Amino acid sequence: MGQTLSEQILSHAAQRPVHAGELVVVAPDVAMGHDSLTPSIVTIMQDELGVPRVHDPEQIVLVIDHVAPAATVGTANSQNITRRFARDQGIRLFDVGRGICHQVLVEEKVARPGYIVLGSDSHSTGYGSVGAFGSGMGSTDIALVWATGRTWLRVPETIRIQASGRFKPWVEAKDLALKICRELTIGGANYAALEYHGLEWLAVNERQTVASMAVEVGAKVGMFPPSGEVAEQFSIPDWLYVDPQAHYIQTLAVDVDQLELQVAIPSSVDHVVDLPEVAGTPVTTVFLGTCTNGRYEDMRIAADVLKDKKIAETVRMIVTPASSQELKRALADDTISILVEAGATLTAPGCGMCMGRHQGTLGDDDVCLSTGNRNFKGRMGSPSSLIYLASPAVAAATAITGKITDPRQIS
Amino acid sequence: MSRVWKFGSDCDTDQIVPGRYAPYMRPNDDVGDAAFIEVRPEFAKTAKPGDIIVAGQNFGCGSSREYAVTALKRRQIGAIVALSYARIFFRNSINLGIPLFESPEIVDSLQDGDEVTLDIPNHCLIAGDKVYQLPPLPKFAQEIVEVGGIVPYVKEHGRFPGEK
């Protein structure tokens, strides 16, 4: 019987062939923690489970990104607990300013094709960009991996996304990600794996954009076959390949040639419309960042739109690079200087304002056009604030006019 | 008696506990006080131990934050009955020992504010003179919930359910 990418990866880890629906106990290659949750994970491991030392420090990576740098005495103290724990246990730690966990683990090649990469954050589906089985789990599940080296997983069924064609000018990976949310809906892929086909030509950064949002339709993982740029950058295990006999529970066809600019409207990621339906909506804040769209390529598209322009007086534009590496790339040419010259505000690499905790929290009357991945009520601040999700090109055009704007309207 | 707190579909974990109220951000507060704090402020103030949540599809979608479940545990929620659950929330609830059930009949029939009797050992819920069956979870999930969560399970058995 043929196997999907998820079945191949879990079979390899279980050391026997497994298929969708089975429960397996496996040793993940990586179990990531970040600043927001590591102290509580440590408490569960040491105090509740009674296990003082991690099973395998090499299996663990810690990243300080959620409130980086610390915004309060409490978060600063928590981060010091995380640093002490990393030092005591011999665990690799990426500290303030290095960037968002999901970006860092791809850059550092901690996430690799065929690996099982679990994270204490739901956007761990982003590791599917490099062909890793990347999935988010809660603190107790992560604590159990740290303590025992293992976890239980249900082998998921797979929904095949079959794309054809190429992006029109100004249409990009974010529009594809939003279109998938629109078609599958918020719970449409619950418990399933997504596999993205017909997209061998997508660069790694574009795959990260798409795979980061697999969780927004309820998926466990968002797998890209290890093709194209991924095959150039990594060595691919010979047991990981697209099997023509693999079984998919559903196939969603997406005609990329016809794809238009998409906007998710308040307050659900699957409430997606074509941009003209919301064009002209006034905003107060534009956010360019997150694990979905905080990379050099995203900042560059924004800079191309903002060159020799100024952002509207009624708007604050916050730019939060996904990592120090992406910031360096944007400093090496005129990307950052164009953004700053236009009036954008640059913050430290990290999650930034995505979760409404710091670096641009929204107030009661704020309306934000965000390149992030979630727009639930109250996600970024006040429960009466409104969040629209769109691409970096739309974000930049919107910052200039102060209203949701098609980048093609900017000369 | 347990009061029914009824919610709609796609109730996300940002609603259950907004990120600003995470223990990381408010280390000196009881996260249970933040349960539904912005969407239904009366919940955290007036929910009694044993009350139940009844919800539509995809309950607990969005962020993997386990403290959304912890908040409900702190309020001593007796059970959740929904049409369906988001997968990370489902895992987190089982892991923390909150009984979860899927029952279109119960979700359809019960209204917010109803007073019911939850009888988990006998797999039923009684509302007035009607007795509803509580369909059992998959065996591995039941085993975990019965002992109070995955930590008690692993401590007792030294392994995961189904593992040799």
Interface residues (C-beta under 8 A of the other chain):
Chain A: L23 V25 D35 S36 L37 P39 S40 I44 E48 L49 G50 H66 V67 T72 G74 T75 N77 S78 S120 D121 S122 G136 M137 G138 S139 T140 D141 L144 T148 R150 T151 W152 I186 G187 N190 Y191 G218 K220 S268 M355 G356 R357 T361 R374 F376 K377 G378 R379 G381 P383
Chain B: D10 D12 D14 Q15 P18 G19 R20 A22 P23 Y24 M25 R26 P27 N28 E38 V39 Q57 N58 C61 G62 S63 S64 R65 E66 Y67 V69 S84 A86 R87 I88 R91 N92 N95 L96 F140 G149 I150 V151 V154 K155 F160 P161 G162 E163
